[in-house]
Amino acid sequence: MGTSQARVKRRQPIADLHDSQTDTTSGGEGEEGKERQQGDGHSWKTGKNVSKISVKRKRSKRLSCYEVSNIILEKKIQNRTEILVLASAQKAEGKTDLAEFVMNRGNRVVEECISTAWEMEKASDVLQRSQLTRLQILEKCLQDHCTAECDGRWAVCAQQLLTWNHVPIEVFTEAVRNLLEQGRGKFRNILIKLQSWTK
């Protein structure tokens, strides 16, 4: 009887030892596993590489064509050379977004971006002009001031030319009006022939 009790007492610590080992593997080792996973750069919940995600977030977003078109309109850029100068200046300041766009997209995309940006900017004016007749366009131009080089002298020169060629002003103006209103057609064509001064 004494021997059996002694064996039971000896086996009891072994069972306790197994229980403590299972506890450490389920609890303590689990915490260490979490720390090890986090230390390796992987999330213990999602299993994704956290370090790679953080690197992607740190990378600057590439410029889109729409964002570049806004820069083009803001800086009044008209050709590829001007946008290269701007990209070089920004690169010297540590901003490489525009330079990366120019280098990665190529000449064709940059040229299309410039032309499309100005086309969108002037689309409203082009649409309004297309809805006007030729005579309305001419009348609208009469309301604008002449350039500094002309200064209204075009009317005097036109009258002199008509007088030298024995063409009444009323006849010429009526012919121009009919041509603008009705378009080109039979007996409505105007031919302006200049005298040859070659010797």
C-alpha positions as CSV (number, residue, x, y, z in Angstrom):
1,M,0.0,0.0,0.0
2,G,2.8,2.3,0.9
3,T,4.6,1.5,-2.4
4,S,1.5,2.3,-4.5
5,Q,1.0,5.6,-2.8
6,A,4.7,6.5,-3.4
7,R,4.3,5.7,-7.1
8,V,1.2,7.9,-7.3
9,K,3.1,10.8,-5.6
10,R,6.0,10.4,-8.0
11,R,3.7,10.4,-11.0
12,Q,1.8,13.5,-10.0
13,P,4.5,16.0,-10.6
14,I,5.0,14.5,-14.1
15,A,1.3,15.2,-14.9
16,D,1.7,18.7,-13.5
17,L,4.8,19.1,-15.6
18,H,2.9,18.2,-18.8
19,D,0.1,20.6,-17.9
20,S,2.5,23.5,-17.3
21,Q,4.2,22.7,-20.7
22,T,0.9,22.9,-22.5
23,D,0.0,26.1,-20.7
24,T,3.3,27.7,-21.8
25,T,2.8,26.5,-25.4
26,S,-0.7,27.8,-25.5
27,G,-0.1,31.1,-23.7
28,G,3.4,32.2,-23.3
29,E,4.7,30.8,-26.6
30,G,1.7,32.4,-28.3
31,E,2.7,35.8,-27.1
32,E,6.2,35.2,-28.1
33,G,4.9,34.0,-31.5
34,K,3.0,37.3,-31.9
35,E,6.0,39.3,-31.1
36,R,8.1,37.2,-33.5
37,Q,5.6,37.6,-36.3
38,Q,5.5,41.3,-35.7
39,G,9.3,41.4,-35.6
40,D,9.5,39.6,-38.9
41,G,7.2,42.2,-40.4
42,H,4.1,40.1,-40.7
43,S,0.8,40.8,-39.0
44,W,-0.4,37.9,-36.8
45,K,-4.0,38.8,-37.6
46,T,-3.9,39.2,-41.4
47,G,-0.7,37.4,-42.2
48,K,0.3,40.3,-44.6
49,N,3.7,41.8,-44.7
50,V,3.4,45.1,-42.8
51,S,6.7,46.4,-43.8
52,K,5.9,46.2,-47.5
53,I,2.5,47.9,-46.9
54,S,4.2,50.8,-45.0
55,V,6.7,51.2,-47.8
56,K,4.0,51.4,-50.4
57,R,2.2,54.1,-48.3
58,K,5.4,56.1,-48.0
59,R,5.8,56.2,-51.8
60,S,4.5,59.3,-53.4
61,K,1.5,59.0,-55.7
62,R,2.3,59.3,-59.4
63,L,0.8,62.3,-61.2
64,S,-2.1,61.6,-63.6
65,C,-2.6,63.3,-66.9
66,Y,-5.4,65.4,-65.4
67,E,-3.1,66.7,-62.6
68,V,-0.4,67.5,-65.2
69,S,-3.0,69.3,-67.3
70,N,-3.8,71.6,-64.4
71,I,-0.1,72.4,-64.0
72,I,0.1,73.1,-67.7
73,L,-2.8,75.6,-67.5
74,E,-1.5,77.2,-64.3
75,K,2.0,77.7,-65.6
76,K,0.7,78.6,-69.2
77,I,2.9,75.9,-70.8
78,Q,2.6,75.8,-74.6
79,N,5.1,73.1,-75.6
80,R,7.2,70.2,-74.4
81,T,10.4,72.3,-73.9
82,E,8.6,74.5,-71.3
83,I,7.4,71.5,-69.3
84,L,10.9,70.1,-69.4
85,V,12.3,73.3,-67.9
86,L,9.6,73.3,-65.2
87,A,10.3,69.6,-64.4
88,S,14.1,70.3,-64.1
89,A,13.5,73.3,-61.8
90,Q,11.2,71.2,-59.5
91,K,13.7,68.4,-59.6
92,A,16.4,70.8,-58.3
93,E,14.1,71.6,-55.4
94,G,13.6,67.9,-54.6
95,K,10.2,67.4,-56.3
96,T,10.5,64.6,-58.9
97,D,6.8,63.9,-59.6
98,L,6.7,65.9,-62.9
99,A,10.1,64.7,-64.0
100,E,9.1,61.1,-63.5
101,F,5.9,61.7,-65.5
102,V,7.8,63.1,-68.4
103,M,10.4,60.4,-68.4
104,N,8.0,57.5,-67.9
105,R,5.2,58.6,-70.3
106,G,7.3,59.6,-73.3
107,N,7.0,62.4,-75.8
108,R,3.7,61.4,-77.4
109,V,1.8,61.4,-74.1
110,V,3.3,64.7,-73.0
111,E,2.4,66.4,-76.3
112,E,-1.2,65.0,-76.1
113,C,-1.5,66.2,-72.5
114,I,-0.5,69.7,-73.5
115,S,-2.8,69.9,-76.6
116,T,-5.7,68.4,-74.7
117,A,-5.3,70.7,-71.7
118,W,-5.6,73.8,-73.9
119,E,-8.3,72.3,-76.1
120,M,-10.5,71.8,-73.0
121,E,-9.7,75.3,-71.8
122,K,-10.8,76.9,-75.1
123,A,-13.6,74.5,-75.8
124,S,-16.3,77.0,-74.7
125,D,-15.0,79.8,-76.9
126,V,-14.7,77.4,-79.9
127,L,-18.3,76.3,-79.4
128,Q,-19.6,79.8,-79.2
129,R,-17.6,80.8,-82.3
130,S,-18.9,77.8,-84.3
131,Q,-22.5,78.9,-83.6
132,L,-21.9,82.4,-85.2
133,T,-22.2,83.2,-88.9
134,R,-19.4,84.7,-90.8
135,L,-21.1,88.0,-90.9
136,Q,-21.6,87.9,-87.1
137,I,-17.9,87.1,-86.6
138,L,-16.9,90.1,-88.8
139,E,-19.3,92.4,-86.9
140,K,-17.8,91.2,-83.6
141,C,-14.3,92.0,-84.8
142,L,-15.4,95.5,-85.7
143,Q,-16.2,96.1,-82.0
144,D,-12.6,95.2,-81.0
145,H,-9.8,97.7,-81.0
146,C,-7.1,97.5,-83.7
147,T,-3.6,96.4,-82.9
148,A,-1.0,99.0,-82.1
149,E,0.7,98.4,-85.5
150,C,-2.5,99.1,-87.4
151,D,-4.1,101.9,-85.3
152,G,-7.1,102.0,-87.7
153,R,-5.1,102.7,-90.9
154,W,-6.5,99.6,-92.6
155,A,-9.7,101.4,-93.5
156,V,-7.8,104.3,-95.2
157,C,-5.6,101.8,-97.1
158,A,-8.7,99.8,-98.3
159,Q,-10.4,102.9,-99.6
160,Q,-7.3,104.0,-101.4
161,L,-6.9,100.6,-103.1
162,L,-10.6,100.6,-104.2
163,T,-10.2,104.2,-105.6
164,W,-7.1,103.4,-107.5
165,N,-8.8,100.4,-109.1
166,H,-12.0,102.3,-109.9
167,V,-14.1,100.1,-107.7
168,P,-17.0,101.8,-105.8
169,I,-16.9,101.2,-102.1
170,E,-20.7,100.4,-102.0
171,V,-20.3,97.7,-104.7
172,F,-17.4,96.1,-103.0
173,T,-19.0,96.0,-99.5
174,E,-22.3,94.7,-100.9
175,A,-20.4,91.9,-102.7
176,V,-18.6,90.9,-99.5
177,R,-21.8,91.0,-97.5
178,N,-23.6,88.7,-100.0
179,L,-20.6,86.3,-100.0
180,L,-20.6,86.1,-96.2
181,E,-24.3,85.6,-95.9
182,Q,-25.0,83.2,-98.8
183,G,-21.6,81.6,-99.2
184,R,-19.6,80.9,-102.3
185,G,-21.6,80.4,-105.5
186,K,-22.1,81.5,-109.1
187,F,-21.8,85.2,-109.6
188,R,-20.9,85.6,-105.9
189,N,-17.1,85.1,-106.1
190,I,-14.7,87.9,-105.3
191,L,-11.3,87.9,-107.0
192,I,-8.8,90.4,-105.6
193,K,-6.0,90.7,-108.1
194,L,-2.9,92.7,-107.3
195,Q,-0.6,94.3,-109.8
196,S,2.7,92.6,-110.4
197,W,5.6,94.8,-109.5
198,T,8.3,92.4,-110.8
199,K,10.6,93.8,-113.5
